[in-house]
Amino acid sequence: MKVLNKIIFWNDLSSVDQERILQRSVFNTRKDIEKNVSKIITDVFSKKDKAVKYYTSLFDKFSLKKIKISQKKIFQSENFIDQKFKKAIFHAIKNISNFHSQQKINDLNVNICPGIRCEQIIKPIDSVGLYIPGGLSPLFSTLLMLAIPAKISGCKNISICSPPPISKKILYIAKIFKIYDVYQIGGAQAISALAFGTESVNKVNKIFGPGNEYVTEAKRQVSSFFNTVSIDMLAGPSELLVIADSFANSDFIVADLLSQTEHGKNSQVFLVTNSQSLALHVKEKIEIYLNKKKYDNLSMIIQSLKKSYIIVTKTLNECVNISNKYAPEHLIIHTKNYREILKDIVNAGSVFLGPWSPETAGDYASGTNHVLPTYGFSKSCSGISVSDFSKKISVQELTKKGFLNLSQTLQKLSLEEKMLAHKNAVDIRLSFLKEQI
């Protein structure tokens, strides 16, 4: 079964071909998706629950009697969960909470100079919506990655949306975190309901969570409405790039590459190495794995591999340059001196060091967050953290002396910008002080 592209020798390519190899799948939203999502948003805005139920029936083939899951059902979910799963979940919660609790930042209180004091106070976002994808299997791990920083930040009103029939595992995790606004809706209709609110669904201030192209497009559109909702990020297909040398374990690399391809048919994986022998071994073993092992989602894996490449370079420095240019969502550095490589990495969503750090660890339970920038956005964006669920408010306090010392500067700068009303706000106070004297 030949599914992977031929091995690419980087230095044999023109700069144009190098650019082509590092291109993602087309990210531009198809016009039909844009149009359909716009219709869904408009309908949910005007018809509320009625529209949500209609689109759930249309897309999910599920007839909704009630959109919101009852508290009783949330509490009863525990009865359907086995002890091994509970133990694994609490292990993951412990690690993720440990890491994210260290991300909290303190308020700032700075005496800039005599008479001028500036502060920054951190407040949680009051209401947030967490979108948990369905697909091949409901991603309960994403709920951990969103609920934990939301709770640490102090968000008071947390809502969860996930396609029906909603997973008992998702309900159980909601119970653990005492989140009782859980809605069995997915897709663009769920995003629209969170953005505008309906009779059953609470309106939120910010929406988090990945999804398919309809969910992504809905997030983009609702965030452009005035005074509606903000979003975490626009997520594209999942990505993994592995930097490896001759010391790497080829079986580990094959397993890591294949694990990422099962996220979706548009997922993309790369092996970038300075070892031609490793590249050949990995390519051969991928073919063997796919022939030997039985994957329920084999078709999806094959489609993903057709968009993926093994690249051979002359040096590890070239591997690093390729990685920084591609800016992957996930980066595994599987080399002898991986810490030395890490120093030169500037663009990546999440990095996994050495042979014993599979990307699976970050997806579930090592402690870092798995909601990460894709499609090259790690050049300018970070993965989800506690700060994403908070907002910063600046405060300033000037005494009479502080104001007087700053007044000439304020007058000059506002005058230069032709902001005469701004200058007047200073002038009137100076006049008042002169009258007092």
Sequence and secondary structure as in RCSB ss.txt:
>XXXX:A:sequence
MKVLNKIIFWNDLSSVDQERILQRSVFNTRKDIEKNVSKIITDVFSKKDKAVKYYTSLFDKFSLKKIKISQKKIF
QSENFIDQKFKKAIFHAIKNISNFHSQQKINDLNVNICPGIRCEQIIKPIDSVGLYIPGGLSPLFSTLLMLAIPA
KISGCKNISICSPPPISKKILYIAKIFKIYDVYQIGGAQAISALAFGTESVNKVNKIFGPGNEYVTEAKRQVSSF
FNTVSIDMLAGPSELLVIADSFANSDFIVADLLSQTEHGKNSQVFLVTNSQSLALHVKEKIEIYLNKKKYDNLSM
IIQSLKKSYIIVTKTLNECVNISNKYAPEHLIIHTKNYREILKDIVNAGSVFLGPWSPETAGDYASGTNHVLPTY
GFSKSCSGISVSDFSKKISVQELTKKGFLNLSQTLQKLSLEEKMLAHKNAVDIRLSFLKEQI
>XXXX:A:secstr
   S   EEGGGS HHHHHHHT  S  S  HHHHHHHHHHHHHHHHHTHHHHHHHHHHHH    S SB  HHHHH
HGGGGS HHHHHHHHHHHHHHHHHHHTT    EEEEEETTEEEEEEEEE SEEEEE   TTS  HHHHHHHHHHH
HHHT SEEEEE  SS  HHHHHHHHHTT  EEE   HHHHHHHHHH  SSS   SEEE    HHHHHHHHHHTTS
TTS EES    S EEEEEE TTS HHHHHHHHHHHHTT TT EEEEEES HHHHHHHHHHHHHHHHHS  TTHHH
HHHHHTT EEEE SSHHHHHHHHHHH  SEEEEESTTHHHHHTT  S SEEEESTT  HHHHHHTSSS      T
TGGGT     GGGGEEEEEEEEE HHHHHHHHHHHHHHHHHTT HHHHHHHHHHHHHHHHH 
